[in-house]
Amino acid sequence: MKKDSISVFSKGILVLVSLLLLLTIFFPIWRIELSAPQYPEGLVLQLYAHKIAGDVDIINGLNHYIGMKTLHTDNFIEFTVLPYIIACLAICSLLVCFIKRKKGVIILFGAFLLFGTLSAIDFYKWNYDYGHNLDPNAAIKVPGMAYQPPLLGYKQLLNFGAYSIPDTGGWLLIVSGILLFALFLIETGAVNKLKRTKTINGILPLLLLFLASCSNGKEVPIALNADQCDFCRMTISDGKFGAELITQKGRAYKFDDIACMRNYCKENHTTAVKAYYVHDYNKENVLIPAETAVYLKGGAITSPMHGNTAAFTTAEQAEKANDGLAAETINWDSILKE
């Protein structure tokens, strides 16, 4: 084998990357989900390589009231060129497999990186233009308000919650990028260099920690006297009785009372919940996991919306506090079923 030739394993990865990229053309790459009380099922905008799909007509109707431009596939040259760019990357991946040169892997990874960077910049500019350049004669005008959706993640826009996340095609692109990055490290010898310097021993735990942090449903701090309860719409001002749930998509719903979170779950039973949190009664505005907390209910406990339930980190803390509260113990499952 020539020194500059890539391994059989790398060839297999390149074929896989080519297939993933070709599949990307047929699946939605990105999605923007809108949730609001008047749309309990939510609205979805899906961005394919060649078109805009989803609830486009409804969203255009809503955008009309706030002065945003309507969305049409024909208005974006990106939907004309993007399928060809992705197909070109897929073909290039096969070509590198055929020519078997390490330089080909480096160039392909660089091209993919450039494609991803320019796409993200273009998407941001696209969102910025639609969110800021509003019709001055719109029916609804909020001074200083812009409606730019987030590039990635969640953002509240008036009474709509907007999620901007990868769709199936986007995940295929992400996996392709990860595979190309791995090939780049392998074929350039970077992996061996990192092993020799033991740098990889430090990088891997950090990478694993990062990946875990992306999906661990970590609590989001509640801003007292600023955040509103997502059930009763009252401002959350008491740091002893609040609660929070994190959905599978990573959105945080905040509540001023554990009872409000329970009632919200009953009314939105299809919401996929990843984690529940409640305020620790002994501390100010500190959230603890709801499933492992110890609860007291009734007695002298008075919460904002009369759920009258207090949470503690340990049974000892609850027992000590109950000397002056005269409350009854209750477990998490019973609270959810009340």
PAROKOL-559519 format. One record per residue (C-alpha): residue in one letter; x, y, z. Coordinates in steps of 0.25 Angstrom, whole numbers, plus 5000, padded with zeros to 4 digits. Each point is the difference from the previous one (the first is absolute). Last residue first. Example, Ala and Ser with C-alpha at 12.3 -4.5 7.8 and 13.67 -1.06 7.14 Angstrom:
# PAROKOL-559519
s505549965029 a499449865002 
This chain:
# PAROKOL-559519
e478450575169 k500749904991 l501350084999 i500150035015 s499849855003 d501149964991 w500950105007 n499849955014 i499250075011 t500350035014 e499050075009 a500250145006 a500150055014 l500950114995 g500950035013 d500549865002 n499949984985 a501350074997 k500849905008 e499349884993 a500150064986 q501550035002 e500249855005 a499249954988 t501050074991 t500050104989 f498750065004 a498750044993 a498850085005 t498649984996 n498950105003 g499449994986 h499350135004 m500550084987 p501150085008 s500349905010 t499649995014 i500649895009 a499450015015 g499449864999 g499849954985 k501049924993 l501549965002 y500849944989 v501449934999 a500750024987 t500649884992 e499050014988 a499950165001 p501550024997 i500550125007 l499850154997 v500650115009 n499250135000 e500250035015 k500449885009 n499249925010 y498849984991 d500949944989 h499350044987 v499549894991 y500549944987 y499449904990 a500849934989 k499949954986 v498550034998 a499349964986 t498850095000 t498849914996 h499450035014 n499850144998 e498850045008 k500549905011 c501450044999 y499650155002 n499249965012 r501249935007 m500950124996 c499050105006 a499949915013 i501550015002 d499850155000 d500650124993 f500349924987 k501049994989 y500049934987 a501449974995 r500249954985 g501049904998 k499349924989 q499849885010 t499350115008 i500550065013 l499150025012 e500150115010 a499550035014 g499850125010 f499649985014 k501250065008 g500650114991 d498750085000 s499850114990 i499649924987 t499150104992 m498649954998 r499749934987 c499249895006 f500649894993 d501350044994 c500350085012 q500750134996 d501550045002 a500450135005 n499750015015 l501049895002 a500849954988 i499949855000 p501349934997 v499949894989 e500149865005 k500949904992 g499249914991 n501349914998 s500050014985 c501050104996 s500849985013 a500349864997 l500650034987 f500850115006 l500549905011 l500349904990 l500850104992 l500750055013 p500349855004 l500649984986 i500950125000 g500849985012 n500449864996 i500250054986 t501150095005 k500849885004 t501150064992 r500249874993 k498549984998 l499850134995 k501149984989 n499449864997 v498650074998 a500650114991 g500649904991 t499450084988 e499249884996 i499449975014 l499750155003 f499450034987 l499249875000 a499450045014 f499650134994 l499449944988 l499249915009 i499550125009 g499650084988 s499249884994 v499349985013 i499750155000 l499550004986 l499149885003 w499550075013 g499650124991 g499349914990 t499149945012 d499750145005 p501050095007 i499450105011 s499450145000 y499050005011 a499150125001 g499050035012 f498950094996 n499350105009 l500950114996 l501249934994 q500749915011 k501349944995 y500549865000 g501249934993 l500850024988 l500050124991 p498950065008 p498850064993 q500150154997 y498750075005 a500550145004 m499350085010 g500550155003 p498650054999 v498949894999 k499250024987 i498849914997 a499250044987 a501250024992 n500250144993 p501550015003 d500249864993 l501249935007 n501449994997 h500549945013 g499549865001 y500049964985 d501450064998 y500649945012 n499549864997 w500650014986 k501350065005 y500149885011 f499749904989 d501150064991 i501049995011 a499649865004 s500149964985 l501450074998 t500549925012 g499549874996 f500550014986 l501350055004 l500149885010 f499649904989 a501050064990 g501149995011 f499649855002 l500149974985 i501350074999 i500649925012 v499449874995 g500650034986 k501350035005 k500049865006 r499949944987 k499249874996 i499650054986 f498749925000 c499650035015 v500350154997 l499149994988 l498949945008 s500150125010 c500050094989 i498749954995 a499350025013 l500650145001 c499450034986 a498749945004 i500050105012 i500350124991 y499049964989 p498949985010 l500450145006 v500050084987 t498550024997 f499550005015 e501150105003 i499450104989 f499050035010 n498750084996 d499449884992 t499949925013 h499050105005 l499950065014 t499250135003 k500750125005 m499850045014 g499150115003 i499449955014 y498749974994 h500549944987 n500949905008 l498849935005 g499449984986 n501449954995 i500149915012 i498649944996 d500449984985 v501449945004 d499549905009 g501049904995 a500950014988 i501150094995 k500749954988 h501349944993 a501049965011 y498849985009 l499650115011 q498849965009 l499150105006 v499249945011 l498850055008 g499549955014 e498949905003 p499550095011 y500050124991 q499250115007 p500949975013 a501350024992 s501049914994 l500950034987 e500949904995 i501250044990 r500549884993 w501349974992 i500549904990 p498749944996 f500349874992 f500249974986 i501350074998 t500649955012 l499949864995 l501150034990 l500950065011 l499849875008 l500449914988 s501350084998 v500349995014 l499949855000 v500849994988 l501150095007 i499949915012 g500349884992 k501250064993 s500550045014 f499949855005 v500849964987 s501150105004 i500450124993 s501250014991 d501150105002 k501049905005 k499749914988 m499549865004 
